[in-house]
Amino acid sequence: MKPVYLLALFTVISFSLAAQKEWGFTYSASLPQHEMKKNINTTHSLNAFVMSNFKGSKKLSWGVEIGFGQYAFFTKEQDIRFPDGSGIKTDVSYSSNVVNAGLLGRYNFFKEAKKGISPYFTAKLGYANFFSKVYVHDPEDEDDCKPLDKKTPIKDHSFFASYGAGLQIDVSGKQRPKGTWLDISVSQIHGTKLDYINVKDIKDHVHNDPNNPTPPTSDKSTPLTIKFVNVATQTIHEHQLAEVYNSPFRALQIKAGIVWRLDL
């Protein structure tokens, strides 16, 4: 685990053992925007956070949040062809994930909830780590060709800022503890540039010789290739299994979850 995640986890635990005023869990859907929208799917995440009021204020609060999300997890059969027209079919698995951690800030419209509803503005400064893995399964005909590198990891990170608005609805009742709230928010995320693989439209690609690399399909992408060896001839080939893009981290994030508030 990276130090930033350990620090975030330590901070969360410290808050929970100290004088926190609010803690909860949320599900979020981050819809990619701008260039990212063309290349990756929605990131579905589970998040945990704790918050506390600034001293002497009932409207301002701050805290920390950590979350884990995924925007791709599937297996696709790839038809891998070679110069002499021969080829194999094998499964290729794609897994793309995002881990993020950051500092939260919030401004409540009212000191006290009005009719069980508390609207707010929210902002966050954070760090997101994108990491993907492409795994090539062994082909059915092992006497033909086989991959030399079964796993190909791709990872990069982005620092980001987000801002948005939301509201909390008091859902405390006879069957729930006092201070139970439903939390819903929408935020816009702006981050720095990062590399990520295109998993929105995985296509079969013609292989290339290592000495003649696959040209990029656009000015903004580079091919992700894996080496294969022909078992009979020991000839090494490369085959493109995805494309790597580089663009700013942009997303519209929608959150919904359950929050427990104490003495707000």
N, C-alpha and C positions, 0 to 999 in steps of 0.2 A: 504494500500500500504506500502511495506517495506521501511525503511529509505533509503536504497541504491537506490531505484527507485526514491524516492522523490529528493534525491541529484542529481541523473542523470538528472531528469527533470528540476530541478532548474538550473543546469549547462547549459543544452541545451538552456533554456530561456535566461540565462545571456549572452551566446554567441550570440544568435540571436538579442539581444537588444544592443550588443556592436559592436566591429569592426570585425565581422566575415568576412572571405574571401570566404567561400564556405558553402553551405548547400544543402541538398537533401534528397531523399527518395529512398530506394532500396527494391527489393524483393530478398530473398535469399533462396536457397535450401541447407540444411545441410545433406549430405549423411553420415550416421553412418559408422564408420570404426571399424575393429578388432572385439572384442566381441560384441559391441553394434550393429554391422551390423546384427548379428543373431537374435536380439531381438526386435528392433524397426524400424519403417519406417522413411523415409526422413522427416525432420522438415522443414515446409514451414513457412517463417517469413516475416513480414513487418518491416522495420527499418527506423529510422530517425537519421540524424547526422548533426553536424556543425563542421567546421574546420577553422583554422586560421594559417597563416604562422608564423614561428619563426621570430622574429625581425631581419631584415637585410638579410633574406634568401628567395629566391624564389623557392628553391628546397625542403626545409624541412617544414612540417606543422604538426599540431597536433589538436586533437579535441575529441569530445565525441559522443557516439552512444548508442541508446536504441532501443530494438526490442522486438516484441512479435511473437511467433511461435506456431505451433501445429503439432504434429506427429501422433495423433489418434483422431478420432471423429466418432464413429459408434455404432450401436445397434445390438446385436446378441441374438438370441433365445437360451436359455440354457435349457437342459433337466436335471433336478435335481432329482436324485434318492436317495432313503433312504433304510435302512437295510432290511425292509420287502418287498422290491421290488416295493413299491408304489413310486410315484414321481409326479412332476409337471413340466410344461413348462412355462417359463416366460422370458420376455426380460430383458437383462442386457446392460446398456449403458456404454461405455468407452470413457473417454475424457482425453487426455494427452497434456500438454502445456509446453512451455518454455519461460521465460522472461529473457532477458540478458541486461546488461549495461556495458560499458567499455570505456577505453581511447584508442584513435586511434593515430597512427603515420604514416607518409607517406614521402617517398623520391621520388621526381620526377626526371626522367632521365635528363630532359632538363629544363632550365630556362623558355623557351618559347616553346609552342607547335609547332611541326613540321608538316606542312600540315594538321593542325587541329587534330593532334593525340598527346596525352601526356601519355606515359607509366610511370609506377611507381612501387615501392616496397611498401608494407603496412604491419603493425604489429598492434596487439591489445592486451591489458591486460584487462580482464574482469571477470564478475561474472554472472553465469547462474543459474536460479532457475527452476528446473523441478518439476511439480506438476500434479498429475493425480487424477481422480475421477472415482470410479466404482459405478454406481447407479442401484439398483435392482428394477424393476417395480413390482407392485402388480400382482400376478398371476390371471388368469381368474377364477379359482376355489378358492375363499377365504376361503372355509370351509375345505380345505385340509391343506396346509402349507403356512406360510407367513414369510417374512424376518424380523428379529429383528433390523438389521442395514441396512437401505436402501442405505446410502451413506458411502463410505469408501475412505477417502482421503489418498494419498501417496505423500510425497514431500521430496525433498532433493536438495542440491545445489553443485555447483562446481566452483572453480576458474580456469581460463583458460588463455592460451596465444595462439595467432594465428599469422601466418606469410604467406605472399603470394605476388602475383603480379597482376597488372591490367592495364587498360588503359582507358583514357577518350577520347571521340570522339566529336568534335565540331559539334553540330547539329543545331546551330543558323541559322536562316533564316528569310525570310520576315514575316513568320507567327509566329515566336517565338522570345522571348526577347533575346537580345545579352547576351552571356555568358551562354547559355544553352548547356549542355554536356550530352552525354550518357556515363554512367560509368559501366564497366564490370570488375570483378575481381574473382580470385580463391585463396582460403586460406586454410591452414591446421590448424585444431584446436586440441590442446593438453590440457586436463583438468584433475583435480583430480577425485578420485573415487566418485561415487554417486549411490544411489538406484533408480531404475525405474522399472515400470511394463512391462512385455513382452506383447506387443499388436500385434505382427506380426503373431502369430499363436495361437489364443485363441481356446482352446479345451474344450469339455465336460469332467468333472472330476467326479469320484465317490466320494460321500460325506464321511465324517468321523464323528465319535463321538467326542465331545470336549475333552474327556479324552484319546483319541487315535488319536493325530493330524496326518494330512496328511504328509507323508514323502516327502522331496524335490525330484523333478524329476531329479535333477543333483546336483553335488557338489557345484555349484555356484548359485543356486536359492533356494528361500524359497516360500512356498505356501501363496497366499493371500486368506484368507477364510472369509466367512460371515456366521453368525448364522441364522438358520431358526427354527421355532417352529411349531410342528404339532398341529393344532388347536384342534383336537379331543382328543389327548392323552397328550398334553402339553409337549411332548418330544422335547428337543432341539438338533439340529444337526448342523454340520458345513459343508459348501460346498465350494470347491475351485473354484474361478472364474478367477484367473490369477496367474502368477508367478512373484516374485520380484527378480530382478538381481542386482548385485553390480559389477561395472567395471569402469575403467577410461573413462572419457568423451573424445571420439575421433570422429572427423568428417572432411569431406572435404566440404567446403562451397563455393558455386557458387553464385555470386551476379550480379544483373543487375538493373540499375535504372537511374533516371534523377537527374542531379546536376546543380546548378546555381552557377557560379563562378564570383567573383567580384575583379577586380584589381589584378589578379594573374600574 
